Amino acid sequence: MRDERRRERYFVDGDVRHETTLASARGMVQVAEVARQGVTVLGRDTPAGNRPENMARLSEHISETTEDNTSDG
């Protein structure tokens, strides 16, 4: 049983949100790279190849926007 008089306190580094956001942006770059591989496999001029191309562009845009907004402060 937990002692109700005891309080637990946790410290979270002030940079954790910044670092997490940058890690997310790097993850989106990896998504874009894998999607581009799909374009190569499926063919750039096919409907199936067009979908991962769009996904790659969106992932790159999200990554760039995230990095730009994070570096602003």
C-alpha positions as CSV (number, residue, x, y, z in Angstrom):
1,M,0.0,0.0,0.0
2,R,1.3,3.5,-0.9
3,D,1.9,6.0,1.9
4,E,-0.5,8.8,1.1
5,R,1.8,11.3,2.9
6,R,4.6,10.6,0.5
7,R,4.8,12.6,-2.7
8,E,6.7,11.4,-5.7
9,R,8.4,14.0,-7.8
10,Y,9.9,13.6,-11.2
11,F,12.2,15.8,-13.0
12,V,12.0,16.2,-16.8
13,D,14.8,17.9,-18.6
14,G,13.7,21.1,-20.3
15,D,15.1,20.0,-23.6
16,V,13.1,16.7,-23.8
17,R,10.3,18.2,-25.9
18,H,12.9,19.7,-28.3
19,E,14.9,16.5,-28.6
20,T,11.7,14.4,-29.1
21,T,10.5,16.7,-31.8
22,L,13.9,16.5,-33.6
23,A,13.8,12.7,-33.3
24,S,10.3,12.7,-34.8
25,A,11.6,14.8,-37.7
26,R,14.4,12.3,-38.3
27,G,11.9,9.5,-38.3
28,M,9.9,11.2,-41.0
29,V,13.1,11.4,-43.1
30,Q,13.4,7.6,-42.7
31,V,9.8,7.2,-43.8
32,A,10.5,9.3,-46.9
33,E,13.6,7.2,-47.7
34,V,11.7,3.9,-47.5
35,A,8.8,5.3,-49.6
36,R,11.3,6.4,-52.3
37,Q,12.5,2.8,-52.4
38,G,8.9,1.7,-53.0
39,V,8.7,4.1,-55.9
40,T,11.8,2.5,-57.4
41,V,10.4,-1.0,-57.0
42,L,6.8,-0.2,-58.1
43,G,7.8,2.2,-60.9
44,R,7.6,5.9,-61.0
45,D,5.0,6.0,-63.8
46,T,2.5,3.6,-62.2
47,P,-0.4,4.4,-59.9
48,A,1.2,2.1,-57.3
49,G,4.4,4.0,-57.5
50,N,2.7,7.3,-57.3
51,R,1.3,6.6,-53.8
52,P,4.7,6.1,-52.1
53,E,6.0,9.1,-54.0
54,N,3.3,11.3,-52.5
55,M,4.0,9.8,-49.1
56,A,7.7,10.6,-49.5
57,R,6.9,14.2,-50.4
58,L,4.6,14.6,-47.5
59,S,7.0,13.0,-45.1
60,E,9.8,15.3,-46.3
61,H,7.6,18.3,-45.9
62,I,6.6,17.4,-42.4
63,S,10.3,16.8,-41.5
64,E,11.5,20.1,-42.9
65,T,8.6,22.1,-41.4
66,T,9.2,20.4,-38.0
67,E,12.9,21.1,-38.1
68,D,12.4,24.7,-39.2
69,N,9.9,25.4,-36.4
70,T,12.0,23.7,-33.8
71,S,15.1,25.8,-34.7
72,D,13.1,29.0,-34.3
73,G,13.1,28.5,-30.6
